[in-house]
């Protein structure tokens, strides 16, 4: 199963037959000219629990971010560049780097 097909099956789309209408970003909408790299804003991060969420302009749903995938100090409102990865539990941010 391809990356975009996996994302569509998680978030819905023509391939999944799901009822949700989340738009899945394609490689063509990735930012900074890098393959599968996206820039989003941290909306919530809890170091005690070890995770947070990133708001991505190209998507309706927030993306999960684990502290082990993060380089830099996360705070609400900070911009982060990352790669989207589809998992069996949903989509998560990997290779995340704080930009500001």
C-alpha positions in Angstrom: 0.0 0.0 0.0 1.4 3.4 -1.0 1.9 6.3 1.3 -1.0 8.4 0.0 -3.3 5.4 -0.1 -2.5 4.6 3.5 -3.2 8.2 4.5 -6.5 8.2 2.6 -7.5 4.9 4.3 -6.8 6.6 7.7 -8.4 10.0 7.0 -10.9 9.1 4.4 -11.0 9.7 0.7 -12.1 8.0 -2.5 -9.9 4.9 -1.9 -11.2 4.3 1.7 -15.0 4.7 1.3 -15.0 6.5 4.7 -17.4 9.3 5.7 -14.8 11.8 6.8 -13.8 14.6 4.3 -10.3 15.3 5.5 -8.1 16.4 2.6 -4.8 14.4 2.4 -1.9 16.5 1.3 0.0 15.2 -1.7 3.7 15.4 -2.4 3.0 18.3 -4.6 1.8 20.4 -1.6 4.8 19.6 0.6 6.6 22.8 1.6 10.2 23.9 1.2 10.6 21.8 -2.0 11.5 18.7 0.0 9.8 15.4 -0.6 7.1 14.8 2.1 8.3 17.7 4.3 5.6 19.8 5.9 5.6 22.8 8.2 3.0 23.1 10.9 2.4 24.9 14.2 2.4 23.1 17.6 -1.0 23.4 19.1 -0.4 21.3 22.3 2.7 19.6 23.8 3.1 17.9 27.2 6.6 16.9 28.1 5.4 14.9 31.1 3.3 12.7 28.8 5.9 12.9 26.0 3.7 13.9 23.1 1.8 16.7 21.5 -0.1 17.8 18.3 0.8 19.8 15.2 -1.7 21.8 13.1 -1.0 21.3 9.4 -2.4 23.9 7.0 -3.0 21.3 4.3 -5.0 19.0 6.6 -8.2 19.3 8.7 -7.0 17.1 11.5 -4.0 17.7 13.8 -1.0 15.3 13.6 0.5 13.4 16.5 4.0 14.3 17.5 6.1 12.1 20.0 9.0 13.7 21.9 11.4 11.0 20.5 10.8 12.4 17.0 11.5 16.0 18.0 14.7 18.0 17.7 14.5 21.2 19.7 12.2 22.6 22.5 8.5 22.3 21.7 6.1 25.0 22.8 2.7 26.0 21.8 2.8 28.2 18.7 6.2 27.2 17.6 6.6 26.2 13.9 8.0 22.7 13.2 9.1 21.0 10.0 8.5 17.3 9.8 7.7 14.2 7.6 4.3 12.6 7.7 4.2 8.9 8.4 1.1 6.7 8.2 0.8 4.2 11.1 -1.9 1.7 12.1 -3.1 4.2 14.7 -3.2 7.2 12.3 -0.7 9.7 10.9 2.2 11.0 13.0 5.0 13.5 12.5 8.6 12.1 12.3 12.0 13.8 11.9 10.5 17.0 13.5 12.7 20.1 13.8 11.6 23.3 15.5 12.0 26.2 13.1 11.5 29.3 15.4 
